[in-house]
Amino acid sequence: MNTDKLSIRLATVAKYVPAGSRIADIGSDHAYLPCYLAKSTGISFAIAGEVAAGPYQSAERNVQSEGLSSIISVRMGDGLEVIQPGEVDCITIAGMGGSLITSILENGKEKLESVKRLVLQPNISAISIRKWFLENNWELVAEEIMEEDEKIYEVLVAEKGDTSKPYQNQLESGLLLGPFLSQNQEPAFQKKWTMEIKNWKRIVDQLESAGETAETVEKKQELLNKIRLVEEVLKLEES
């Protein structure tokens, strides 16, 4: 992977960044994504934000070597601290857990006033992001799921709007599995949730053989509910 050829995961994120955008890529690592966007889709401005010194220096080197310093500003800071209010209209965050991504957005809420689109790629817990969207007036407008190097990733795209619109009457399963992903049921989606069901059933078996406490009963019921939700969605595809 380099500034000319992204991984499948980052290329999917890039696809949802509108041409001409002013973007902030939080946790930019080597700044591959903003460099690629500057060269291929004509973004007008980018911030490559990094909290760690090593990746920050790597991003600086890449931006300078590509001759993109006039378009991409590499900044060191935690989360949305690297953005000034009104500076950007699109934020990308990729390669972190869903809970960490939501905490970054929550802690920098005042920076989101001018932002029209969020493009987020959680490694785990996409449900955390969907819940945050729902609670903060961001409408989920697109989702993709993909497998790369035997890992499954999801990309979530949101704009300000009607937060309940994508879910219709399927809020609980939609938050867990993704309303658009549930409709399309790509092979990566089926693989992910088939594996999850298998894992949950294994844990339920372990809980059943353990001593029954209020905690184990609650955990078992939670898992059985998840299994039911996922099996119902997967069976829709089979029927």
C-alpha positions as a Markdown table, in Angstrom:
| # | Residue | x | y | z |
|---|---|---|---|---|
| 1 | Met | 0.0 | 0.0 | 0.0 |
| 2 | Asn | 1.2 | 3.5 | -0.8 |
| 3 | Thr | -0.2 | 6.9 | -1.8 |
| 4 | Asp | -1.1 | 5.7 | -5.3 |
| 5 | Lys | -2.6 | 2.3 | -4.4 |
| 6 | Leu | -4.6 | 1.9 | -1.2 |
| 7 | Ser | -5.7 | -1.2 | 0.6 |
| 8 | Ile | -9.3 | -2.4 | -0.2 |
| 9 | Arg | -10.3 | -1.1 | 3.2 |
| 10 | Leu | -9.0 | 2.5 | 2.7 |
| 11 | Ala | -10.0 | 2.5 | -1.0 |
| 12 | Thr | -13.6 | 2.0 | 0.2 |
| 13 | Val | -13.3 | 4.9 | 2.6 |
| 14 | Ala | -11.8 | 7.0 | -0.2 |
| 15 | Lys | -14.8 | 6.2 | -2.4 |
| 16 | Tyr | -17.2 | 8.0 | -0.1 |
| 17 | Val | -15.2 | 11.3 | 0.2 |
| 18 | Pro | -16.8 | 13.8 | -2.1 |
| 19 | Ala | -14.6 | 15.5 | -4.7 |
| 20 | Gly | -13.5 | 19.0 | -3.7 |
| 21 | Ser | -14.0 | 18.2 | 0.0 |
| 22 | Arg | -12.0 | 19.8 | 2.8 |
| 23 | Ile | -11.2 | 16.7 | 4.9 |
| 24 | Ala | -9.7 | 15.7 | 8.2 |
| 25 | Asp | -8.2 | 12.2 | 8.4 |
| 26 | Ile | -8.0 | 11.4 | 12.1 |
| 27 | Gly | -5.4 | 8.7 | 12.9 |
| 28 | Ser | -3.9 | 9.2 | 9.5 |
| 29 | Asp | -0.8 | 7.0 | 10.1 |
| 30 | His | 1.3 | 7.5 | 7.0 |
| 31 | Ala | -1.2 | 10.0 | 5.4 |
| 32 | Tyr | -1.8 | 7.5 | 2.6 |
| 33 | Leu | -5.5 | 8.3 | 2.4 |
| 34 | Pro | -5.2 | 12.2 | 2.2 |
| 35 | Cys | -2.3 | 11.9 | -0.3 |
| 36 | Tyr | -4.3 | 9.5 | -2.5 |
| 37 | Leu | -7.3 | 11.7 | -2.4 |
| 38 | Ala | -5.3 | 14.9 | -3.2 |
| 39 | Lys | -3.8 | 13.2 | -6.2 |
| 40 | Ser | -6.9 | 11.3 | -7.5 |
| 41 | Thr | -10.1 | 13.0 | -6.5 |
| 42 | Gly | -9.2 | 16.6 | -6.2 |
| 43 | Ile | -9.9 | 17.3 | -2.5 |
| 44 | Ser | -9.2 | 21.0 | -1.9 |
| 45 | Phe | -7.6 | 20.7 | 1.5 |
| 46 | Ala | -6.8 | 18.0 | 4.1 |
| 47 | Ile | -5.6 | 17.7 | 7.6 |
| 48 | Ala | -3.7 | 14.5 | 8.5 |
| 49 | Gly | -4.1 | 14.2 | 12.2 |
| 50 | Glu | -1.9 | 11.9 | 14.4 |
| 51 | Val | -1.5 | 11.5 | 18.1 |
| 52 | Ala | 1.8 | 9.5 | 18.1 |
| 53 | Ala | 5.2 | 10.9 | 17.1 |
| 54 | Gly | 6.3 | 8.1 | 14.8 |
| 55 | Pro | 3.2 | 8.1 | 12.5 |
| 56 | Tyr | 3.1 | 11.9 | 12.6 |
| 57 | Gln | 6.7 | 12.0 | 11.3 |
| 58 | Ser | 6.0 | 9.4 | 8.7 |
| 59 | Ala | 2.9 | 11.3 | 7.5 |
| 60 | Glu | 5.0 | 14.5 | 7.2 |
| 61 | Arg | 7.7 | 12.8 | 5.1 |
| 62 | Asn | 5.1 | 11.3 | 2.8 |
| 63 | Val | 3.3 | 14.6 | 2.3 |
| 64 | Gln | 6.6 | 16.4 | 1.6 |
| 65 | Ser | 7.9 | 13.7 | -0.8 |
| 66 | Glu | 4.6 | 13.8 | -2.8 |
| 67 | Gly | 4.8 | 17.6 | -3.0 |
| 68 | Leu | 1.5 | 18.0 | -1.3 |
| 69 | Ser | 2.4 | 20.3 | 1.6 |
| 70 | Ser | 0.3 | 23.1 | 0.1 |
| 71 | Ile | -2.9 | 21.0 | 0.2 |
| 72 | Ile | -2.3 | 18.6 | 3.2 |
| 73 | Ser | -1.5 | 20.0 | 6.7 |
| 74 | Val | 0.0 | 17.3 | 9.0 |
| 75 | Arg | -0.8 | 18.0 | 12.6 |
| 76 | Met | 0.0 | 16.3 | 15.9 |
| 77 | Gly | -2.9 | 16.1 | 18.4 |
| 78 | Asp | -5.5 | 13.9 | 20.0 |
| 79 | Gly | -8.6 | 13.3 | 17.9 |
| 80 | Leu | -10.4 | 16.4 | 16.7 |
| 81 | Glu | -8.0 | 18.7 | 18.6 |
| 82 | Val | -6.1 | 19.0 | 15.3 |
| 83 | Ile | -9.2 | 20.8 | 13.6 |
| 84 | Gln | -10.2 | 24.4 | 14.0 |
| 85 | Pro | -14.0 | 25.0 | 13.8 |
| 86 | Gly | -15.2 | 25.5 | 10.2 |
| 87 | Glu | -12.0 | 24.1 | 8.7 |
| 88 | Val | -13.3 | 20.9 | 7.2 |
| 89 | Asp | -16.6 | 19.5 | 5.8 |
| 90 | Cys | -15.7 | 15.8 | 5.8 |
| 91 | Ile | -14.0 | 13.7 | 8.5 |
| 92 | Thr | -12.6 | 10.2 | 7.9 |
| 93 | Ile | -11.5 | 7.9 | 10.8 |
| 94 | Ala | -10.3 | 4.4 | 9.9 |
| 95 | Gly | -8.6 | 1.5 | 11.6 |
| 96 | Met | -9.8 | 2.0 | 15.2 |
| 97 | Gly | -12.4 | 0.4 | 17.4 |
| 98 | Gly | -16.0 | 1.7 | 17.2 |
| 99 | Ser | -16.0 | 2.8 | 20.8 |
| 100 | Leu | -12.8 | 4.8 | 20.4 |
| 101 | Ile | -14.1 | 6.4 | 17.2 |
| 102 | Thr | -17.3 | 7.5 | 19.0 |
| 103 | Ser | -15.3 | 8.9 | 21.9 |
| 104 | Ile | -13.3 | 11.0 | 19.4 |
| 105 | Leu | -16.5 | 12.4 | 17.9 |
| 106 | Glu | -18.1 | 13.0 | 21.3 |
| 107 | Asn | -15.1 | 14.8 | 22.7 |
| 108 | Gly | -14.8 | 17.0 | 19.6 |
| 109 | Lys | -18.5 | 17.7 | 19.0 |
| 110 | Glu | -18.0 | 21.4 | 18.7 |
| 111 | Lys | -15.8 | 20.8 | 15.6 |
| 112 | Leu | -18.6 | 19.0 | 13.7 |
| 113 | Glu | -20.8 | 22.1 | 13.0 |
| 114 | Ser | -19.4 | 22.6 | 9.5 |
| 115 | Val | -19.0 | 18.9 | 8.8 |
| 116 | Lys | -21.4 | 17.5 | 6.2 |
| 117 | Arg | -20.2 | 13.9 | 6.0 |
| 118 | Leu | -18.5 | 11.3 | 8.3 |
| 119 | Val | -16.8 | 8.3 | 6.7 |
| 120 | Leu | -15.8 | 5.8 | 9.5 |
| 121 | Gln | -14.2 | 2.4 | 9.3 |
| 122 | Pro | -14.3 | 0.6 | 12.7 |
| 123 | Asn | -12.3 | -2.6 | 13.2 |
| 124 | Ile | -14.8 | -3.8 | 15.8 |
| 125 | Ser | -18.1 | -2.6 | 17.4 |
| 126 | Ala | -19.7 | -0.8 | 14.5 |
| 127 | Ile | -22.9 | -0.9 | 16.6 |
| 128 | Ser | -21.3 | 1.8 | 18.9 |
| 129 | Ile | -21.0 | 4.1 | 15.9 |
| 130 | Arg | -24.6 | 3.4 | 14.7 |
| 131 | Lys | -25.9 | 4.2 | 18.2 |
| 132 | Trp | -23.9 | 7.4 | 18.3 |
| 133 | Phe | -25.3 | 8.5 | 15.0 |
| 134 | Leu | -28.8 | 7.8 | 16.2 |
| 135 | Glu | -28.3 | 9.9 | 19.4 |
| 136 | Asn | -26.5 | 12.8 | 17.7 |
| 137 | Asn | -28.6 | 13.6 | 14.6 |
| 138 | Trp | -26.4 | 11.9 | 12.0 |
| 139 | Glu | -28.2 | 9.8 | 9.5 |
| 140 | Leu | -26.5 | 6.6 | 8.3 |
| 141 | Val | -26.6 | 6.9 | 4.5 |
| 142 | Ala | -24.4 | 4.1 | 3.3 |
| 143 | Glu | -22.5 | 1.0 | 4.5 |
| 144 | Glu | -20.1 | -1.5 | 3.0 |
| 145 | Ile | -18.5 | -4.6 | 4.3 |
| 146 | Met | -15.4 | -6.3 | 2.9 |
| 147 | Glu | -12.8 | -8.9 | 3.6 |
| 148 | Glu | -9.1 | -8.2 | 3.3 |
| 149 | Asp | -6.3 | -10.4 | 4.5 |
| 150 | Glu | -8.8 | -12.7 | 6.3 |
| 151 | Lys | -10.2 | -9.8 | 8.3 |
| 152 | Ile | -13.7 | -8.3 | 7.8 |
| 153 | Tyr | -14.2 | -4.6 | 7.9 |
| 154 | Glu | -17.2 | -2.3 | 7.7 |
| 155 | Val | -17.4 | 1.3 | 6.4 |
| 156 | Leu | -20.1 | 3.6 | 7.7 |
| 157 | Val | -21.1 | 6.9 | 6.1 |
| 158 | Ala | -23.3 | 9.5 | 7.7 |
| 159 | Glu | -24.7 | 12.9 | 7.0 |
| 160 | Lys | -26.9 | 15.2 | 9.1 |
| 161 | Gly | -30.5 | 14.1 | 8.7 |
| 162 | Asp | -33.3 | 11.7 | 9.8 |
| 163 | Thr | -31.5 | 9.4 | 12.1 |
| 164 | Ser | -34.2 | 6.7 | 12.2 |
| 165 | Lys | -34.8 | 6.6 | 8.4 |
| 166 | Pro | -32.4 | 3.7 | 7.6 |
| 167 | Tyr | -33.9 | 1.4 | 10.3 |
| 168 | Gln | -37.6 | 1.5 | 9.5 |
| 169 | Asn | -39.1 | -1.1 | 12.0 |
| 170 | Gln | -35.8 | -3.0 | 12.5 |
| 171 | Leu | -33.9 | -0.9 | 14.9 |
| 172 | Glu | -32.4 | -3.6 | 17.2 |
| 173 | Ser | -31.2 | -5.8 | 14.4 |
| 174 | Gly | -30.3 | -2.8 | 12.3 |
| 175 | Leu | -28.0 | -1.3 | 14.9 |
| 176 | Leu | -26.3 | -4.7 | 15.4 |
| 177 | Leu | -25.9 | -5.8 | 11.8 |
| 178 | Gly | -26.3 | -2.6 | 9.8 |
| 179 | Pro | -29.5 | -1.8 | 7.9 |
| 180 | Phe | -27.9 | -1.5 | 4.5 |
| 181 | Leu | -25.7 | -4.5 | 5.1 |
| 182 | Ser | -28.6 | -6.6 | 6.2 |
| 183 | Gln | -30.4 | -5.8 | 2.9 |
| 184 | Asn | -27.5 | -6.6 | 0.6 |
| 185 | Gln | -26.0 | -9.6 | 2.5 |
| 186 | Glu | -22.7 | -9.7 | 0.8 |
| 187 | Pro | -20.5 | -12.9 | 1.3 |
| 188 | Ala | -18.4 | -11.0 | 3.9 |
| 189 | Phe | -21.6 | -10.2 | 5.8 |
| 190 | Gln | -22.8 | -13.8 | 5.8 |
| 191 | Lys | -19.3 | -15.0 | 6.8 |
| 192 | Lys | -19.0 | -12.6 | 9.7 |
| 193 | Trp | -22.3 | -13.2 | 11.3 |
| 194 | Thr | -22.2 | -17.0 | 10.8 |
| 195 | Met | -18.9 | -17.0 | 12.7 |
| 196 | Glu | -20.4 | -14.7 | 15.4 |
| 197 | Ile | -23.3 | -17.0 | 15.9 |
| 198 | Lys | -21.0 | -20.0 | 16.2 |
| 199 | Asn | -18.9 | -18.2 | 18.8 |
| 200 | Trp | -21.9 | -17.0 | 20.8 |
| 201 | Lys | -23.3 | -20.5 | 20.9 |
| 202 | Arg | -20.0 | -21.8 | 22.2 |
| 203 | Ile | -20.1 | -19.2 | 25.0 |
| 204 | Val | -23.7 | -20.1 | 25.8 |
| 205 | Asp | -22.7 | -23.7 | 26.2 |
| 206 | Gln | -19.9 | -22.7 | 28.6 |
| 207 | Leu | -22.4 | -20.5 | 30.6 |
| 208 | Glu | -24.8 | -23.4 | 30.9 |
| 209 | Ser | -22.1 | -25.7 | 32.3 |
| 210 | Ala | -21.0 | -23.0 | 34.8 |
| 211 | Gly | -22.8 | -22.3 | 38.1 |
| 212 | Glu | -25.9 | -20.2 | 37.6 |
| 213 | Thr | -25.7 | -16.7 | 38.9 |
| 214 | Ala | -27.6 | -13.5 | 38.1 |
| 215 | Glu | -24.6 | -12.4 | 36.0 |
| 216 | Thr | -24.4 | -15.6 | 33.9 |
| 217 | Val | -28.2 | -15.7 | 33.4 |
| 218 | Glu | -28.1 | -12.1 | 32.1 |
| 219 | Lys | -25.2 | -12.8 | 29.8 |
| 220 | Lys | -26.8 | -15.9 | 28.5 |
| 221 | Gln | -30.1 | -14.1 | 27.7 |
| 222 | Glu | -28.1 | -11.3 | 26.0 |
| 223 | Leu | -26.3 | -13.8 | 23.7 |
| 224 | Leu | -29.5 | -15.8 | 23.0 |
| 225 | Asn | -31.2 | -12.5 | 21.9 |
| 226 | Lys | -28.3 | -11.7 | 19.6 |
| 227 | Ile | -28.3 | -15.2 | 18.1 |
| 228 | Arg | -32.1 | -14.9 | 17.5 |
| 229 | Leu | -31.7 | -11.4 | 15.8 |
| 230 | Val | -28.9 | -12.6 | 13.5 |
| 231 | Glu | -30.5 | -15.9 | 12.6 |
| 232 | Glu | -33.7 | -14.0 | 11.6 |
| 233 | Val | -31.8 | -11.7 | 9.3 |
| 234 | Leu | -29.8 | -14.5 | 7.7 |
| 235 | Lys | -32.9 | -16.6 | 7.2 |
| 236 | Leu | -34.5 | -13.7 | 5.3 |
| 237 | Glu | -31.8 | -14.2 | 2.7 |
| 238 | Glu | -32.4 | -18.0 | 2.6 |
| 239 | Ser | -36.2 | -17.8 | 2.2 |
